[in-house]
């Protein structure tokens, strides 16, 4: 049984609804408010958490619930997470009863369906007690050591939810790694995969036979000295190798774009324009939703996104941007940062092309052939600094499985006009030893450059990067 239960309700949980749900613990439980009021905890008589209820979130974005939970929901829905304390026996039943009471009172359903209380939540769940003190102040953390904060998850897709994001920030602040532990078959959302950011953070997969492996590298893992670490030799685990072998030959494809744009910090600046431009060119529609965590429940609005980034400045702001349901899945992360050069937007955009979808091949060819025009529009209108386009054989739904997928291959690299000028001008940049010379875009007096890389691969890209890094910037500083 998962320790996470979610109430998906038609109406917003109000104070009385939450009180009704929290009474599921019986008269011996108490209530505490943590996380600056964002989390309500149901505790035993000694103050140890039994279940934590996150602040409700309204999800407007169509298809977002299905993307993360596999549950089809019509219209906007209120998403309320209830997390059971791992160390408390019976806490999973308590979390299910709390969520069931919310769904019964407000209309809706409980995820996963098996967690719903069979009596509709009418009976309390007495006698729930935790065997130990809470692992950490963050409700998401199940095991805390000097080295790691471990989070146990049993979901089809581990998303970068608000509480998981808080756990990651707390782990980093405490000098610890975040290690997410899941069963085999669980996948990561692309924002979660991006946020893990490599070692010492890990995705730890249970192989079902008492062993563990790294879901990204395949290395066999063992718990020792307060953390999951590679077993002696670091060889790929058998379960990972077998899963990889079964997945070979997958026909789905992904197109991956990473680009940076830079703007003057103008009062009238609206963020997200470059991302929306790329999204429209490659999918035919604008993004559907955005947020600072998953689910990305807010309808797409550059004005609201910009207002939030301004409120948080000069601190950087990280966003998740998603598309609606359809044959061309798309998801992006956007990081907005104030720098000495202005306001920078760092975008990672992934587009899925599932095999067998209607018009999949023609859509793929259209996306690839449109990259030069996209680079030019980003360069001329949106302050492009650089862009790297890649493709690979991988899941069309853009989730990350616990086996090895195809390695990405470079498609193109583009450099904006300001960066070309800073690197010595187009003539200096054209001297890079790549098979296909760059094409200029934009005004002839201040061109950007577009390098096709499909025929030269990573070797050609490396030669290009070596050349560009050796060019002198004004003032004698090399980049």
Protein Blocks (a to p, Z undefined) as FASTA:
>chain_A
ZZbdcdddfbdcdfklmmmmmmmnojmbccddehhhpaccdddfkopafbdcddddddfb
ghklmmmnopacehjdddddddddfklghklmmmmmmmmmmmmmnopadddfklpcfklo
maccehiacfbdcfbfblklmbdcfkbccdddddfbdcddfklmmmmmmmmmnopacddd
ddehiacdfklmmmnnpafbdcdddehnopacdfknopacddeehiacddehjiacfklm
mmmmmmgoiabdcddddddddddddfklcghklmmmmmmmmnopacfbdcfbdcdfbccd
fklmmmmmmmmpcbdcdddddddedjbdcdddddddddfkbccddddddddddehiahkl
mmmmmmmmmmmmmmmmmmmmnopabdcdddddddfklpacfbdcdddddfbdcddfklmm
mnnpjklmmmpccfbdcddedjfklccddddfklnommlmmmmmmmmmmpccehhiaZZ
